[in-house]
Amino acid sequence: MTLLLLVLILSSFLGIELIRRIPSQLHTPLMSGSNAISGITLVGAILATSIEGDWAKALAVLALLAATINVVGGYVVTDRMLGMFSGKPTKAKDGGRP
């Protein structure tokens, strides 16, 4: 149990440091790329809900909720990012006639 807590603390610290050092222009592309990892986390959280015990079930449901929010948020941000790259329709100067 102590080893797992140590891994959790170290990985949290490492994640915060990595995100802090990434330029803000890269946050959105990296978030869209991390949706696959979040999907794997979601599958793990679903499997964890089958564990017996009240505390384990509560933590599994919390992980399921957090992973779902992460996946949905990632897709929303990715959709907004792709929307920025689509060109806006321009009006033709002659009224749109060919």
mmCIF file as gemmi writes it, N, C-alpha and C atoms, coordinates in Angstrom:
data_model
loop_
_atom_site.group_PDB
_atom_site.id
_atom_site.type_symbol
_atom_site.label_atom_id
_atom_site.label_alt_id
_atom_site.label_comp_id
_atom_site.label_asym_id
_atom_site.label_entity_id
_atom_site.label_seq_id
_atom_site.pdbx_PDB_ins_code
_atom_site.Cartn_x
_atom_site.Cartn_y
_atom_site.Cartn_z
_atom_site.occupancy
_atom_site.B_iso_or_equiv
_atom_site.pdbx_formal_charge
_atom_site.auth_seq_id
_atom_site.auth_asym_id
_atom_site.pdbx_PDB_model_num
ATOM 1 N N . MET Axp A 1 ? 0.833 -1.193 0 1 0 ? 1 A 1
ATOM 2 C CA . MET Axp A 1 ? 0 0 0 1 0 ? 1 A 1
ATOM 3 C C . MET Axp A 1 ? 0.872 1.25 0 1 0 ? 1 A 1
ATOM 4 N N . THR Axp A 2 ? 1.955 1.234 0.777 1 0 ? 2 A 1
ATOM 5 C CA . THR Axp A 2 ? 2.845 2.387 0.853 1 0 ? 2 A 1
ATOM 6 C C . THR Axp A 2 ? 3.512 2.632 -0.492 1 0 ? 2 A 1
ATOM 7 N N . LEU Axp A 3 ? 3.875 1.558 -1.188 1 0 ? 3 A 1
ATOM 8 C CA . LEU Axp A 3 ? 4.509 1.691 -2.492 1 0 ? 3 A 1
ATOM 9 C C . LEU Axp A 3 ? 3.541 2.318 -3.497 1 0 ? 3 A 1
ATOM 10 N N . LEU Axp A 4 ? 2.281 1.91 -3.465 1 0 ? 4 A 1
ATOM 11 C CA . LEU Axp A 4 ? 1.284 2.481 -4.366 1 0 ? 4 A 1
ATOM 12 C C . LEU Axp A 4 ? 1.065 3.962 -4.089 1 0 ? 4 A 1
ATOM 13 N N . LEU Axp A 5 ? 1.055 4.34 -2.825 1 0 ? 5 A 1
ATOM 14 C CA . LEU Axp A 5 ? 0.905 5.746 -2.474 1 0 ? 5 A 1
ATOM 15 C C . LEU Axp A 5 ? 2.102 6.551 -2.958 1 0 ? 5 A 1
ATOM 16 N N . LEU Axp A 6 ? 3.294 5.998 -2.835 1 0 ? 6 A 1
ATOM 17 C CA . LEU Axp A 6 ? 4.497 6.663 -3.323 1 0 ? 6 A 1
ATOM 18 C C . LEU Axp A 6 ? 4.446 6.84 -4.838 1 0 ? 6 A 1
ATOM 19 N N . VAL Axp A 7 ? 4.004 5.82 -5.556 1 0 ? 7 A 1
ATOM 20 C CA . VAL Axp A 7 ? 3.882 5.913 -7.011 1 0 ? 7 A 1
ATOM 21 C C . VAL Axp A 7 ? 2.862 6.985 -7.388 1 0 ? 7 A 1
ATOM 22 N N . LEU Axp A 8 ? 1.746 7.048 -6.676 1 0 ? 8 A 1
ATOM 23 C CA . LEU Axp A 8 ? 0.729 8.063 -6.938 1 0 ? 8 A 1
ATOM 24 C C . LEU Axp A 8 ? 1.286 9.47 -6.736 1 0 ? 8 A 1
ATOM 25 N N . ILE Axp A 9 ? 1.988 9.696 -5.663 1 0 ? 9 A 1
ATOM 26 C CA . ILE Axp A 9 ? 2.541 11.019 -5.368 1 0 ? 9 A 1
ATOM 27 C C . ILE Axp A 9 ? 3.597 11.404 -6.396 1 0 ? 9 A 1
ATOM 28 N N . LEU Axp A 10 ? 4.498 10.488 -6.714 1 0 ? 10 A 1
ATOM 29 C CA . LEU Axp A 10 ? 5.542 10.785 -7.69 1 0 ? 10 A 1
ATOM 30 C C . LEU Axp A 10 ? 4.975 11.019 -9.09 1 0 ? 10 A 1
ATOM 31 N N . SER Axp A 11 ? 3.999 10.226 -9.494 1 0 ? 11 A 1
ATOM 32 C CA . SER Axp A 11 ? 3.414 10.42 -10.821 1 0 ? 11 A 1
ATOM 33 C C . SER Axp A 11 ? 2.62 11.72 -10.898 1 0 ? 11 A 1
ATOM 34 N N . SER Axp A 12 ? 1.972 12.111 -9.813 1 0 ? 12 A 1
ATOM 35 C CA . SER Axp A 12 ? 1.268 13.396 -9.788 1 0 ? 12 A 1
ATOM 36 C C . SER Axp A 12 ? 2.253 14.55 -9.92 1 0 ? 12 A 1
ATOM 37 N N . PHE Axp A 13 ? 3.353 14.48 -9.19 1 0 ? 13 A 1
ATOM 38 C CA . PHE Axp A 13 ? 4.367 15.524 -9.269 1 0 ? 13 A 1
ATOM 39 C C . PHE Axp A 13 ? 4.962 15.595 -10.677 1 0 ? 13 A 1
ATOM 40 N N . LEU Axp A 14 ? 5.255 14.447 -11.256 1 0 ? 14 A 1
ATOM 41 C CA . LEU Axp A 14 ? 5.819 14.409 -12.602 1 0 ? 14 A 1
ATOM 42 C C . LEU Axp A 14 ? 4.832 14.974 -13.627 1 0 ? 14 A 1
ATOM 43 N N . GLY Axp A 15 ? 3.574 14.628 -13.519 1 0 ? 15 A 1
ATOM 44 C CA . GLY Axp A 15 ? 2.56 15.145 -14.437 1 0 ? 15 A 1
ATOM 45 C C . GLY Axp A 15 ? 2.423 16.65 -14.356 1 0 ? 15 A 1
ATOM 46 N N . ILE Axp A 16 ? 2.426 17.183 -13.148 1 0 ? 16 A 1
ATOM 47 C CA . ILE Axp A 16 ? 2.321 18.627 -12.981 1 0 ? 16 A 1
ATOM 48 C C . ILE Axp A 16 ? 3.532 19.326 -13.59 1 0 ? 16 A 1
ATOM 49 N N . GLU Axp A 17 ? 4.712 18.795 -13.357 1 0 ? 17 A 1
ATOM 50 C CA . GLU Axp A 17 ? 5.926 19.399 -13.912 1 0 ? 17 A 1
ATOM 51 C C . GLU Axp A 17 ? 5.957 19.331 -15.438 1 0 ? 17 A 1
ATOM 52 N N . LEU Axp A 18 ? 5.499 18.222 -16.001 1 0 ? 18 A 1
ATOM 53 C CA . LEU Axp A 18 ? 5.477 18.102 -17.457 1 0 ? 18 A 1
ATOM 54 C C . LEU Axp A 18 ? 4.512 19.095 -18.085 1 0 ? 18 A 1
ATOM 55 N N . ILE Axp A 19 ? 3.33 19.213 -17.538 1 0 ? 19 A 1
ATOM 56 C CA . ILE Axp A 19 ? 2.339 20.137 -18.077 1 0 ? 19 A 1
ATOM 57 C C . ILE Axp A 19 ? 2.814 21.579 -17.921 1 0 ? 19 A 1
ATOM 58 N N . ARG Axp A 20 ? 3.457 21.89 -16.832 1 0 ? 20 A 1
ATOM 59 C CA . ARG Axp A 20 ? 3.922 23.252 -16.583 1 0 ? 20 A 1
ATOM 60 C C . ARG Axp A 20 ? 4.974 23.676 -17.607 1 0 ? 20 A 1
ATOM 61 N N . ARG Axp A 21 ? 5.787 22.753 -18.08 1 0 ? 21 A 1
ATOM 62 C CA . ARG Axp A 21 ? 6.891 23.086 -18.982 1 0 ? 21 A 1
ATOM 63 C C . ARG Axp A 21 ? 6.515 23.032 -20.467 1 0 ? 21 A 1
ATOM 64 N N . ILE Axp A 22 ? 5.311 22.614 -20.79 1 0 ? 22 A 1
ATOM 65 C CA . ILE Axp A 22 ? 4.872 22.553 -22.188 1 0 ? 22 A 1
ATOM 66 C C . ILE Axp A 22 ? 4.327 23.917 -22.589 1 0 ? 22 A 1
ATOM 67 N N . PRO Axp A 23 ? 4.734 24.443 -23.744 1 0 ? 23 A 1
ATOM 68 C CA . PRO Axp A 23 ? 4.191 25.738 -24.191 1 0 ? 23 A 1
ATOM 69 C C . PRO Axp A 23 ? 2.677 25.663 -24.384 1 0 ? 23 A 1
ATOM 70 N N . SER Axp A 24 ? 2.008 26.777 -24.162 1 0 ? 24 A 1
ATOM 71 C CA . SER Axp A 24 ? 0.545 26.774 -24.217 1 0 ? 24 A 1
ATOM 72 C C . SER Axp A 24 ? 0.011 26.456 -25.608 1 0 ? 24 A 1
ATOM 73 N N . GLN Axp A 25 ? 0.79 26.691 -26.66 1 0 ? 25 A 1
ATOM 74 C CA . GLN Axp A 25 ? 0.329 26.38 -28.013 1 0 ? 25 A 1
ATOM 75 C C . GLN Axp A 25 ? 0.187 24.877 -28.227 1 0 ? 25 A 1
ATOM 76 N N . LEU Axp A 26 ? 0.86 24.075 -27.426 1 0 ? 26 A 1
ATOM 77 C CA . LEU Axp A 26 ? 0.82 22.625 -27.609 1 0 ? 26 A 1
ATOM 78 C C . LEU Axp A 26 ? -0.197 21.926 -26.707 1 0 ? 26 A 1
ATOM 79 N N . HIS Axp A 27 ? -0.844 22.642 -25.815 1 0 ? 27 A 1
ATOM 80 C CA . HIS Axp A 27 ? -1.763 21.989 -24.882 1 0 ? 27 A 1
ATOM 81 C C . HIS Axp A 27 ? -2.927 21.315 -25.597 1 0 ? 27 A 1
ATOM 82 N N . THR Axp A 28 ? -3.551 22.009 -26.559 1 0 ? 28 A 1
ATOM 83 C CA . THR Axp A 28 ? -4.714 21.435 -27.231 1 0 ? 28 A 1
ATOM 84 C C . THR Axp A 28 ? -4.353 20.225 -28.073 1 0 ? 28 A 1
ATOM 85 N N . PRO Axp A 29 ? -3.292 20.26 -28.894 1 0 ? 29 A 1
ATOM 86 C CA . PRO Axp A 29 ? -2.945 19.042 -29.64 1 0 ? 29 A 1
ATOM 87 C C . PRO Axp A 29 ? -2.566 17.871 -28.733 1 0 ? 29 A 1
ATOM 88 N N . LEU Axp A 30 ? -1.892 18.15 -27.638 1 0 ? 30 A 1
ATOM 89 C CA . LEU Axp A 30 ? -1.538 17.068 -26.719 1 0 ? 30 A 1
ATOM 90 C C . LEU Axp A 30 ? -2.771 16.498 -26.033 1 0 ? 30 A 1
ATOM 91 N N . MET Axp A 31 ? -3.747 17.358 -25.757 1 0 ? 31 A 1
ATOM 92 C CA . MET Axp A 31 ? -4.969 16.873 -25.12 1 0 ? 31 A 1
ATOM 93 C C . MET Axp A 31 ? -5.741 15.968 -26.074 1 0 ? 31 A 1
ATOM 94 N N . SER Axp A 32 ? -5.786 16.333 -27.349 1 0 ? 32 A 1
ATOM 95 C CA . SER Axp A 32 ? -6.495 15.481 -28.294 1 0 ? 32 A 1
ATOM 96 C C . SER Axp A 32 ? -5.767 14.148 -28.459 1 0 ? 32 A 1
ATOM 97 N N . GLY Axp A 33 ? -4.454 14.159 -28.361 1 0 ? 33 A 1
ATOM 98 C CA . GLY Axp A 33 ? -3.702 12.917 -28.453 1 0 ? 33 A 1
ATOM 99 C C . GLY Axp A 33 ? -3.844 12.042 -27.232 1 0 ? 33 A 1
ATOM 100 N N . SER Axp A 34 ? -4.133 12.639 -26.102 1 0 ? 34 A 1
ATOM 101 C CA . SER Axp A 34 ? -4.256 11.858 -24.873 1 0 ? 34 A 1
ATOM 102 C C . SER Axp A 34 ? -5.637 11.225 -24.699 1 0 ? 34 A 1
ATOM 103 N N . ASN Axp A 35 ? -6.551 11.452 -25.635 1 0 ? 35 A 1
ATOM 104 C CA . ASN Axp A 35 ? -7.872 10.828 -25.526 1 0 ? 35 A 1
ATOM 105 C C . ASN Axp A 35 ? -7.787 9.315 -25.569 1 0 ? 35 A 1
ATOM 106 N N . ALA Axp A 36 ? -6.834 8.777 -26.314 1 0 ? 36 A 1
ATOM 107 C CA . ALA Axp A 36 ? -6.68 7.318 -26.365 1 0 ? 36 A 1
ATOM 108 C C . ALA Axp A 36 ? -6.279 6.774 -25.002 1 0 ? 36 A 1
ATOM 109 N N . ILE Axp A 37 ? -5.388 7.472 -24.33 1 0 ? 37 A 1
ATOM 110 C CA . ILE Axp A 37 ? -4.966 7.047 -22.994 1 0 ? 37 A 1
ATOM 111 C C . ILE Axp A 37 ? -6.136 7.155 -22.017 1 0 ? 37 A 1
ATOM 112 N N . SER Axp A 38 ? -6.93 8.206 -22.158 1 0 ? 38 A 1
ATOM 113 C CA . SER Axp A 38 ? -8.099 8.36 -21.296 1 0 ? 38 A 1
ATOM 114 C C . SER Axp A 38 ? -9.111 7.257 -21.546 1 0 ? 38 A 1
ATOM 115 N N . GLY Axp A 39 ? -9.21 6.806 -22.785 1 0 ? 39 A 1
ATOM 116 C CA . GLY Axp A 39 ? -10.102 5.689 -23.089 1 0 ? 39 A 1
ATOM 117 C C . GLY Axp A 39 ? -9.658 4.419 -22.398 1 0 ? 39 A 1
ATOM 118 N N . ILE Axp A 40 ? -8.356 4.197 -22.342 1 0 ? 40 A 1
ATOM 119 C CA . ILE Axp A 40 ? -7.827 3.028 -21.633 1 0 ? 40 A 1
ATOM 120 C C . ILE Axp A 40 ? -8.121 3.146 -20.141 1 0 ? 40 A 1
ATOM 121 N N . THR Axp A 41 ? -7.986 4.355 -19.606 1 0 ? 41 A 1
ATOM 122 C CA . THR Axp A 41 ? -8.311 4.59 -18.196 1 0 ? 41 A 1
ATOM 123 C C . THR Axp A 41 ? -9.779 4.314 -17.931 1 0 ? 41 A 1
ATOM 124 N N . LEU Axp A 42 ? -10.623 4.687 -18.872 1 0 ? 42 A 1
ATOM 125 C CA . LEU Axp A 42 ? -12.061 4.451 -18.73 1 0 ? 42 A 1
ATOM 126 C C . LEU Axp A 42 ? -12.365 2.956 -18.689 1 0 ? 42 A 1
ATOM 127 N N . VAL Axp A 43 ? -11.716 2.187 -19.537 1 0 ? 43 A 1
ATOM 128 C CA . VAL Axp A 43 ? -11.908 0.724 -19.524 1 0 ? 43 A 1
ATOM 129 C C . VAL Axp A 43 ? -11.434 0.141 -18.19 1 0 ? 43 A 1
ATOM 130 N N . GLY Axp A 44 ? -10.288 0.621 -17.69 1 0 ? 44 A 1
ATOM 131 C CA . GLY Axp A 44 ? -9.79 0.154 -16.395 1 0 ? 44 A 1
ATOM 132 C C . GLY Axp A 44 ? -10.736 0.499 -15.262 1 0 ? 44 A 1
ATOM 133 N N . ALA Axp A 45 ? -11.338 1.687 -15.326 1 0 ? 45 A 1
ATOM 134 C CA . ALA Axp A 45 ? -12.29 2.081 -14.286 1 0 ? 45 A 1
ATOM 135 C C . ALA Axp A 45 ? -13.549 1.224 -14.339 1 0 ? 45 A 1
ATOM 136 N N . ILE Axp A 46 ? -13.982 0.87 -15.542 1 0 ? 46 A 1
ATOM 137 C CA . ILE Axp A 46 ? -15.149 -0.008 -15.667 1 0 ? 46 A 1
ATOM 138 C C . ILE Axp A 46 ? -14.836 -1.379 -15.069 1 0 ? 46 A 1
ATOM 139 N N . LEU Axp A 47 ? -13.648 -1.896 -15.356 1 0 ? 47 A 1
ATOM 140 C CA . LEU Axp A 47 ? -13.26 -3.195 -14.793 1 0 ? 47 A 1
ATOM 141 C C . LEU Axp A 47 ? -13.114 -3.115 -13.277 1 0 ? 47 A 1
ATOM 142 N N . ALA Axp A 48 ? -12.684 -1.976 -12.763 1 0 ? 48 A 1
ATOM 143 C CA . ALA Axp A 48 ? -12.485 -1.831 -11.321 1 0 ? 48 A 1
ATOM 144 C C . ALA Axp A 48 ? -13.808 -1.806 -10.555 1 0 ? 48 A 1
ATOM 145 N N . THR Axp A 49 ? -14.902 -1.486 -11.228 1 0 ? 49 A 1
ATOM 146 C CA . THR Axp A 49 ? -16.196 -1.474 -10.527 1 0 ? 49 A 1
ATOM 147 C C . THR Axp A 49 ? -16.648 -2.873 -10.111 1 0 ? 49 A 1
ATOM 148 N N . SER Axp A 50 ? -16.025 -3.918 -10.661 1 0 ? 50 A 1
ATOM 149 C CA . SER Axp A 50 ? -16.409 -5.282 -10.288 1 0 ? 50 A 1
ATOM 150 C C . SER Axp A 50 ? -15.709 -5.762 -9.015 1 0 ? 50 A 1
ATOM 151 N N . ILE Axp A 51 ? -14.833 -4.949 -8.454 1 0 ? 51 A 1
ATOM 152 C CA . ILE Axp A 51 ? -14.098 -5.324 -7.244 1 0 ? 51 A 1
ATOM 153 C C . ILE Axp A 51 ? -15.046 -5.294 -6.047 1 0 ? 51 A 1
ATOM 154 N N . GLU Axp A 52 ? -14.913 -6.266 -5.169 1 0 ? 52 A 1
ATOM 155 C CA . GLU Axp A 52 ? -15.749 -6.337 -3.965 1 0 ? 52 A 1
ATOM 156 C C . GLU Axp A 52 ? -15.252 -5.347 -2.918 1 0 ? 52 A 1
ATOM 157 N N . GLY Axp A 53 ? -16.147 -4.86 -2.105 1 0 ? 53 A 1
ATOM 158 C CA . GLY Axp A 53 ? -15.8 -3.948 -1.019 1 0 ? 53 A 1
ATOM 159 C C . GLY Axp A 53 ? -16.359 -2.559 -1.277 1 0 ? 53 A 1
ATOM 160 N N . ASP Axp A 54 ? -16.788 -1.92 -0.194 1 0 ? 54 A 1
ATOM 161 C CA . ASP Axp A 54 ? -17.419 -0.611 -0.32 1 0 ? 54 A 1
ATOM 162 C C . ASP Axp A 54 ? -16.43 0.467 -0.772 1 0 ? 54 A 1
ATOM 163 N N . TRP Axp A 55 ? -15.24 0.493 -0.152 1 0 ? 55 A 1
ATOM 164 C CA . TRP Axp A 55 ? -14.258 1.515 -0.503 1 0 ? 55 A 1
ATOM 165 C C . TRP Axp A 55 ? -13.767 1.332 -1.933 1 0 ? 55 A 1
ATOM 166 N N . ALA Axp A 56 ? -13.562 0.104 -2.318 1 0 ? 56 A 1
ATOM 167 C CA . ALA Axp A 56 ? -13.091 -0.174 -3.68 1 0 ? 56 A 1
ATOM 168 C C . ALA Axp A 56 ? -14.137 0.244 -4.709 1 0 ? 56 A 1
ATOM 169 N N . LYS Axp A 57 ? -15.405 -0.055 -4.435 1 0 ? 57 A 1
ATOM 170 C CA . LYS Axp A 57 ? -16.48 0.355 -5.343 1 0 ? 57 A 1
ATOM 171 C C . LYS Axp A 57 ? -16.581 1.868 -5.429 1 0 ? 57 A 1
ATOM 172 N N . ALA Axp A 58 ? -16.469 2.546 -4.292 1 0 ? 58 A 1
ATOM 173 C CA . ALA Axp A 58 ? -16.562 4.009 -4.284 1 0 ? 58 A 1
ATOM 174 C C . ALA Axp A 58 ? -15.416 4.625 -5.095 1 0 ? 58 A 1
ATOM 175 N N . LEU Axp A 59 ? -14.211 4.118 -4.912 1 0 ? 59 A 1
ATOM 176 C CA . LEU Axp A 59 ? -13.079 4.635 -5.673 1 0 ? 59 A 1
ATOM 177 C C . LEU Axp A 59 ? -13.197 4.309 -7.158 1 0 ? 59 A 1
ATOM 178 N N . ALA Axp A 60 ? -13.732 3.136 -7.471 1 0 ? 60 A 1
ATOM 179 C CA . ALA Axp A 60 ? -13.913 2.755 -8.868 1 0 ? 60 A 1
ATOM 180 C C . ALA Axp A 60 ? -14.937 3.652 -9.553 1 0 ? 60 A 1
ATOM 181 N N . VAL Axp A 61 ? -16.019 3.965 -8.871 1 0 ? 61 A 1
ATOM 182 C CA . VAL Axp A 61 ? -17.032 4.862 -9.439 1 0 ? 61 A 1
ATOM 183 C C . VAL Axp A 61 ? -16.459 6.266 -9.595 1 0 ? 61 A 1
ATOM 184 N N . LEU Axp A 62 ? -15.671 6.706 -8.63 1 0 ? 62 A 1
ATOM 185 C CA . LEU Axp A 62 ? -15.024 8.016 -8.745 1 0 ? 62 A 1
ATOM 186 C C . LEU Axp A 62 ? -14.056 8.047 -9.933 1 0 ? 62 A 1
ATOM 187 N N . ALA Axp A 63 ? -13.301 6.975 -10.124 1 0 ? 63 A 1
ATOM 188 C CA . ALA Axp A 63 ? -12.392 6.883 -11.276 1 0 ? 63 A 1
ATOM 189 C C . ALA Axp A 63 ? -13.17 6.851 -12.581 1 0 ? 63 A 1
ATOM 190 N N . LEU Axp A 64 ? -14.291 6.161 -12.589 1 0 ? 64 A 1
ATOM 191 C CA . LEU Axp A 64 ? -15.132 6.104 -13.78 1 0 ? 64 A 1
ATOM 192 C C . LEU Axp A 64 ? -15.671 7.487 -14.137 1 0 ? 64 A 1
ATOM 193 N N . LEU Axp A 65 ? -16.115 8.22 -13.138 1 0 ? 65 A 1
ATOM 194 C CA . LEU Axp A 65 ? -16.625 9.569 -13.357 1 0 ? 65 A 1
ATOM 195 C C . LEU Axp A 65 ? -15.521 10.501 -13.87 1 0 ? 65 A 1
ATOM 196 N N . ALA Axp A 66 ? -14.358 10.454 -13.245 1 0 ? 66 A 1
ATOM 197 C CA . ALA Axp A 66 ? -13.249 11.325 -13.651 1 0 ? 66 A 1
ATOM 198 C C . ALA Axp A 66 ? -12.777 10.991 -15.064 1 0 ? 66 A 1
ATOM 199 N N . ALA Axp A 67 ? -12.676 9.709 -15.386 1 0 ? 67 A 1
ATOM 200 C CA . ALA Axp A 67 ? -12.228 9.313 -16.723 1 0 ? 67 A 1
ATOM 201 C C . ALA Axp A 67 ? -13.245 9.709 -17.785 1 0 ? 67 A 1
ATOM 202 N N . THR Axp A 68 ? -14.522 9.593 -17.473 1 0 ? 68 A 1
ATOM 203 C CA . THR Axp A 68 ? -15.562 9.986 -18.426 1 0 ? 68 A 1
ATOM 204 C C . THR Axp A 68 ? -15.513 11.481 -18.694 1 0 ? 68 A 1
ATOM 205 N N . ILE Axp A 69 ? -15.374 12.276 -17.647 1 0 ? 69 A 1
ATOM 206 C CA . ILE Axp A 69 ? -15.266 13.728 -17.814 1 0 ? 69 A 1
ATOM 207 C C . ILE Axp A 69 ? -14.04 14.07 -18.651 1 0 ? 69 A 1
ATOM 208 N N . ASN Axp A 70 ? -12.937 13.374 -18.422 1 0 ? 70 A 1
ATOM 209 C CA . ASN Axp A 70 ? -11.709 13.624 -19.161 1 0 ? 70 A 1
ATOM 210 C C . ASN Axp A 70 ? -11.869 13.302 -20.645 1 0 ? 70 A 1
ATOM 211 N N . VAL Axp A 71 ? -12.493 12.173 -20.96 1 0 ? 71 A 1
ATOM 212 C CA . VAL Axp A 71 ? -12.676 11.787 -22.356 1 0 ? 71 A 1
ATOM 213 C C . VAL Axp A 71 ? -13.611 12.761 -23.068 1 0 ? 71 A 1
ATOM 214 N N . VAL Axp A 72 ? -14.74 13.069 -22.458 1 0 ? 72 A 1
ATOM 215 C CA . VAL Axp A 72 ? -15.7 13.982 -23.083 1 0 ? 72 A 1
ATOM 216 C C . VAL Axp A 72 ? -15.083 15.369 -23.265 1 0 ? 72 A 1
ATOM 217 N N . GLY Axp A 73 ? -14.405 15.862 -22.246 1 0 ? 73 A 1
ATOM 218 C CA . GLY Axp A 73 ? -13.748 17.168 -22.352 1 0 ? 73 A 1
ATOM 219 C C . GLY Axp A 73 ? -12.684 17.187 -23.425 1 0 ? 73 A 1
ATOM 220 N N . GLY Axp A 74 ? -11.944 16.106 -23.556 1 0 ? 74 A 1
ATOM 221 C CA . GLY Axp A 74 ? -10.918 16.02 -24.597 1 0 ? 74 A 1
ATOM 222 C C . GLY Axp A 74 ? -11.519 16.086 -25.986 1 0 ? 74 A 1
ATOM 223 N N . TYR Axp A 75 ? -12.636 15.401 -26.192 1 0 ? 75 A 1
ATOM 224 C CA . TYR Axp A 75 ? -13.268 15.445 -27.501 1 0 ? 75 A 1
ATOM 225 C C . TYR Axp A 75 ? -13.883 16.814 -27.783 1 0 ? 75 A 1
ATOM 226 N N . VAL Axp A 76 ? -14.414 17.47 -26.784 1 0 ? 76 A 1
ATOM 227 C CA . VAL Axp A 76 ? -14.969 18.812 -26.979 1 0 ? 76 A 1
ATOM 228 C C . VAL Axp A 76 ? -13.862 19.792 -27.367 1 0 ? 76 A 1
ATOM 229 N N . VAL Axp A 77 ? -12.742 19.729 -26.668 1 0 ? 77 A 1
ATOM 230 C CA . VAL Axp A 77 ? -11.625 20.617 -26.98 1 0 ? 77 A 1
ATOM 231 C C . VAL Axp A 77 ? -11.066 20.307 -28.366 1 0 ? 77 A 1
ATOM 232 N N . THR Axp A 78 ? -10.972 19.036 -28.712 1 0 ? 78 A 1
ATOM 233 C CA . THR Axp A 78 ? -10.481 18.664 -30.037 1 0 ? 78 A 1
ATOM 234 C C . THR Axp A 78 ? -11.412 19.19 -31.125 1 0 ? 78 A 1
ATOM 235 N N . ASP Axp A 79 ? -12.713 19.101 -30.897 1 0 ? 79 A 1
ATOM 236 C CA . ASP Axp A 79 ? -13.676 19.62 -31.865 1 0 ? 79 A 1
ATOM 237 C C . ASP Axp A 79 ? -13.518 21.127 -32.04 1 0 ? 79 A 1
ATOM 238 N N . ARG Axp A 80 ? -13.333 21.84 -30.946 1 0 ? 80 A 1
ATOM 239 C CA . ARG Axp A 80 ? -13.11 23.294 -31.033 1 0 ? 80 A 1
ATOM 240 C C . ARG Axp A 80 ? -11.821 23.602 -31.775 1 0 ? 80 A 1
ATOM 241 N N . MET Axp A 81 ? -10.778 22.815 -31.503 1 0 ? 81 A 1
ATOM 242 C CA . MET Axp A 81 ? -9.498 23.04 -32.167 1 0 ? 81 A 1
ATOM 243 C C . MET Axp A 81 ? -9.638 22.827 -33.669 1 0 ? 81 A 1
ATOM 244 N N . LEU Axp A 82 ? -10.307 21.772 -34.077 1 0 ? 82 A 1
ATOM 245 C CA . LEU Axp A 82 ? -10.486 21.521 -35.5 1 0 ? 82 A 1
ATOM 246 C C . LEU Axp A 82 ? -11.385 22.564 -36.144 1 0 ? 82 A 1
ATOM 247 N N . GLY Axp A 83 ? -12.314 23.107 -35.389 1 0 ? 83 A 1
ATOM 248 C CA . GLY Axp A 83 ? -13.169 24.184 -35.892 1 0 ? 83 A 1
ATOM 249 C C . GLY Axp A 83 ? -12.39 25.453 -36.182 1 0 ? 83 A 1
ATOM 250 N N . MET Axp A 84 ? -11.298 25.675 -35.46 1 0 ? 84 A 1
ATOM 251 C CA . MET Axp A 84 ? -10.476 26.861 -35.703 1 0 ? 84 A 1
ATOM 252 C C . MET Axp A 84 ? -9.763 26.768 -37.045 1 0 ? 84 A 1
ATOM 253 N N . PHE Axp A 85 ? -9.504 25.569 -37.517 1 0 ? 85 A 1
ATOM 254 C CA . PHE Axp A 85 ? -8.773 25.391 -38.761 1 0 ? 85 A 1
ATOM 255 C C . PHE Axp A 85 ? -9.67 25.349 -39.999 1 0 ? 85 A 1
ATOM 256 N N . SER Axp A 86 ? -10.966 25.226 -39.798 1 0 ? 86 A 1
ATOM 257 C CA . SER Axp A 86 ? -11.845 25.212 -40.969 1 0 ? 86 A 1
ATOM 258 C C . SER Axp A 86 ? -12.046 26.645 -41.441 1 0 ? 86 A 1
ATOM 259 N N . GLY Axp A 87 ? -12.006 26.812 -42.733 1 0 ? 87 A 1
ATOM 260 C CA . GLY Axp A 87 ? -12.123 28.155 -43.295 1 0 ? 87 A 1
ATOM 261 C C . GLY Axp A 87 ? -13.553 28.656 -43.231 1 0 ? 87 A 1
ATOM 262 N N . LYS Axp A 88 ? -13.693 29.937 -42.984 1 0 ? 88 A 1
ATOM 263 C CA . LYS Axp A 88 ? -15.026 30.533 -42.981 1 0 ? 88 A 1
ATOM 264 C C . LYS Axp A 88 ? -15.439 30.808 -44.424 1 0 ? 88 A 1
ATOM 265 N N . PRO Axp A 89 ? -16.715 30.592 -44.753 1 0 ? 89 A 1
ATOM 266 C CA . PRO Axp A 89 ? -17.144 30.858 -46.121 1 0 ? 89 A 1
ATOM 267 C C . PRO Axp A 89 ? -17.043 32.363 -46.412 1 0 ? 89 A 1
ATOM 268 N N . THR Axp A 90 ? -16.555 32.67 -47.584 1 0 ? 90 A 1
ATOM 269 C CA . THR Axp A 90 ? -16.437 34.087 -47.983 1 0 ? 90 A 1
ATOM 270 C C . THR Axp A 90 ? -17.502 34.42 -48.986 1 0 ? 90 A 1
ATOM 271 N N . LYS Axp A 91 ? -17.974 35.658 -48.946 1 0 ? 91 A 1
ATOM 272 C CA . LYS Axp A 91 ? -18.988 36.121 -49.883 1 0 ? 91 A 1
ATOM 273 C C . LYS Axp A 91 ? -18.301 36.51 -51.179 1 0 ? 91 A 1
ATOM 274 N N . ALA Axp A 92 ? -18.923 36.128 -52.283 1 0 ? 92 A 1
ATOM 275 C CA . ALA Axp A 92 ? -18.387 36.519 -53.579 1 0 ? 92 A 1
ATOM 276 C C . ALA Axp A 92 ? -18.707 37.981 -53.825 1 0 ? 92 A 1
ATOM 277 N N . LYS Axp A 93 ? -17.812 38.689 -54.488 1 0 ? 93 A 1
ATOM 278 C CA . LYS Axp A 93 ? -18.002 40.128 -54.728 1 0 ? 93 A 1
ATOM 279 C C . LYS Axp A 93 ? -19.116 40.419 -55.702 1 0 ? 93 A 1
ATOM 280 N N . ASP Axp A 94 ? -19.43 39.458 -56.557 1 0 ? 94 A 1
ATOM 281 C CA . ASP Axp A 94 ? -20.479 39.702 -57.566 1 0 ? 94 A 1
ATOM 282 C C . ASP Axp A 94 ? -21.827 39.151 -57.128 1 0 ? 94 A 1
ATOM 283 N N . GLY Axp A 95 ? -22.046 38.975 -55.868 1 0 ? 95 A 1
ATOM 284 C CA . GLY Axp A 95 ? -23.333 38.519 -55.379 1 0 ? 95 A 1
ATOM 285 C C . GLY Axp A 95 ? -23.493 37.011 -55.411 1 0 ? 95 A 1
ATOM 286 N N . GLY Axp A 96 ? -22.418 36.286 -55.654 1 0 ? 96 A 1
ATOM 287 C CA . GLY Axp A 96 ? -22.465 34.838 -55.623 1 0 ? 96 A 1
ATOM 288 C C . GLY Axp A 96 ? -22.845 34.213 -56.949 1 0 ? 96 A 1
ATOM 289 N N . ARG Axp A 97 ? -22.929 35.015 -58.032 1 0 ? 97 A 1
ATOM 290 C CA . ARG Axp A 97 ? -23.25 34.466 -59.338 1 0 ? 97 A 1
ATOM 291 C C . ARG Axp A 97 ? -22.01 33.906 -60.012 1 0 ? 97 A 1
ATOM 292 N N . PRO Axp A 98 ? -22.143 32.808 -60.744 1 0 ? 98 A 1
ATOM 293 C CA . PRO Axp A 98 ? -20.982 32.25 -61.442 1 0 ? 98 A 1
ATOM 294 C C . PRO Axp A 98 ? -20.519 33.065 -62.621 1 0 ? 98 A 1
